Amino acid sequence: MAKKKQDPVTRPVSPKPASTAGNSVNRPTSVRASDPITRPASRPVTASATRPTTPDQTATLPIEVRPVEWWPPLVLALLGALLYVNTFGHQYALDDIAAIEQNLFVKKGIAGIRDLMRTEFWHFSNISLGYYRPLSLITFALEQEFFKDNPHISHIINAVLYALTGLVIGVLLQKWLPKQTITAFLIGLVFIAHPIHTEIVANIKGRDEILSFLFISLMLLSYWKYLETDEKGWIASACLSLYFAFLSKESSIVSLALIPAIQYWFTKRNIWQSLVSLWPFLIVTALFFFQKQRMIGTLSGNPPVDWANYPYAIEKTQKSTMFKFLMYYIRLLVLPHPLVYDYSYNVIPSGGKGDLLTWAGFFTFVAFVWLTWKGFLKKTLWGFGLFWFFVTMAPGLGFIYFRGGIFAERFTYAAVMGFAFVLIWALQKLLVRESPDSPKPVLVRYAPVLGLMAVVVGLYSFKTVERNRDWENNFVLFNSALPYVPNSCQVQRHVANEWIQKGLKDRAKADSIAAAVNGIKPKPTLEQVKKGQALIDTNIAHANKHGRWALDHLQESTRIYPSFGEAYFSMAYVFQKITPNVDSAKYYYKQTIRAANAYAPAYNNLGVIYQGEGFAENNQQKLQLASYYYNQSTVVNPAYVDGQNNRDNLAKATGINVRALPDSILRKY
């Protein structure tokens, strides 16, 4: 079946069918492997069409302009938009809450942009991960300015940006793969339709990833235009695109490796020429990280000690777990099911010396490195795909290696392109067959590949549309993950918090009914009282039921992770607000402090309880306890506004402002 391969850069190449043309991106092809849209299969081959390339030949600028067929980019853009139409009616979900609803600078609209330019991404979540990504936050601020809290507009914008990404990569792929329109189109099709992208596009916060990849693509396209025209304006455009990519996400730095790669693989420029071309982009990189340091005061941040989200750092298993993650990432690229939003502790147990997946990941990693090197030397299409995969997966694998962070589908967003290169090359190699002596029409030769890809893309598209529905809101999203990752302490807590929200609404409705009945003038009739009490009892029963369901999930969460402070906090909140039990609320708030002594809301809520009891019982010691806990909340988190306000209001009303108390009083109550 396989023919002996000839060195594509040292021997003249006779005309071959399209299936062998895919082995090397620089290998000349016969007319039968040319653009099926613009050139007939029977057109004779000229001598220049089969001129071999030698290592001594290097490209002078400008290189030959490569024409673009516009129907593939337009189809990719249209498909990208259509796949996410069913997200247009969705609400905020997951990190949207922190990035938009709880970000006070975003809520200011245009007036908040200056602050966003000098603020860490998770500033209002009271953690510092060293993430400087103001561009997506600025777009959210602009939406707040003109559309207020309208998540539907935000979802539409995400889909439009994704469609624009499809348009740009559709052009890029044809530039890289001239006269291979079908191959370029199929690679773009895999990228656009792949369901693993739903976490990015269907979640508004994922816009940082969309913008990053979009600007990287524009940078590569601008640089290619410079190669074709030798006009310095395109260099400036490429540098500006890189700067915007950095403002979207710092991990865009890996794209620097793609600039020399596309020249080495897809033009006659040698390695030295390709590397030297990086100098203006290195200047942009240095300026950006200087800006980041000046704006937020750090380049790396200070990741918290957190079992839920950084468990492998605590267990010291980053290296082995990284290889294990590689197998999970590859599996989801090939078979994107099931997809869940959270892989925190303990969905993927740590890797180790006795773990088979760890060893499988290690040997896969070594094999991929060797294949990438081999593909680099021969300039093969699959070699470029593997190179792209490694480069774009570096941030995701680095997240576990350096920070001990968890697995996340979003890290594969750009890497899908590398997977698509390898997949389409393999399918062409297996299914496109033709003898040079018996030419066939292009569509006939590609019929098996096109038929199989119609099935694959159809399944991908179906999965994408189905998965989009899970991102409608937090309640739907969290419960959709529960059957697949019941061992996630975070998912269990998230589901519980949704039941808590429903319980709070039930309680609020009961209070509203009671207020309405009591507000009847001159006074409610006996019948009105009975009806009102029946409605109140019904809503309280619903609240108690939802509170019990929440506690069930929280108990499971703490079984998975016994020191999960936020889960204990939610338990306490249930007993404080939904199924009132003051002693239980105090107990679980104190459990929260033991498990996570820097969790400011636990101190604040304890203060609220003691303040209420202090006024009700005229108990001075409990009022002192309230002041003490308010002050403690500001000690562990100086930016915690609720603790500051409650402390100041209590001091104003009573003159009490206590910063320390003897252990005897703390234990007494």
Salt bridges, closest charged atoms under 4 A:
ASP115 OD2 - LYS108 NZ 3.76
ASP115 OD1 - ARG118 NH2 3.14
GLU143 OE2 - ARG207 NH1 2.34
ASP149 OD1 - LYS107 NZ 2.66
GLU199 OE2 - ARG410 NH1 3.39
ASP208 OD2 - ARG133 NH1 3.53
ASP208 OD2 - LYS205 NZ 3.19
GLU209 OE1 - LYS249 NZ 2.36
GLU228 OE2 - LYS175 NZ 2.97
GLU228 OE1 - LYS225 NZ 3.95
ASP230 OD1 - LYS232 NZ 3.99
GLU250 OE1 - ARG133 NE 2.99
GLU250 OE2 - LYS292 NZ 3.25
ASP355 OD1 - LYS324 NZ 3.39
GLU434 OE2 - ARG32 NE 3.29
GLU434 OE1 - ARG445 NE 2.97
GLU466 OE2 - ARG469 NH1 2.58
ASP470 OD2 - ARG467 NH1 2.93
ASP506 OD2 - HIS546 ND1 2.67
GLU556 OE2 - ARG559 NH2 2.67
GLU566 OE2 - ARG493 NH2 3.96
GLU613 OE1 - LYS586 NZ 2.96
GLU613 OE1 - LYS622 NZ 3.06
GLU617 OE1 - LYS622 NZ 3.22
ASP648 OD1 - ARG647 NE 3.11
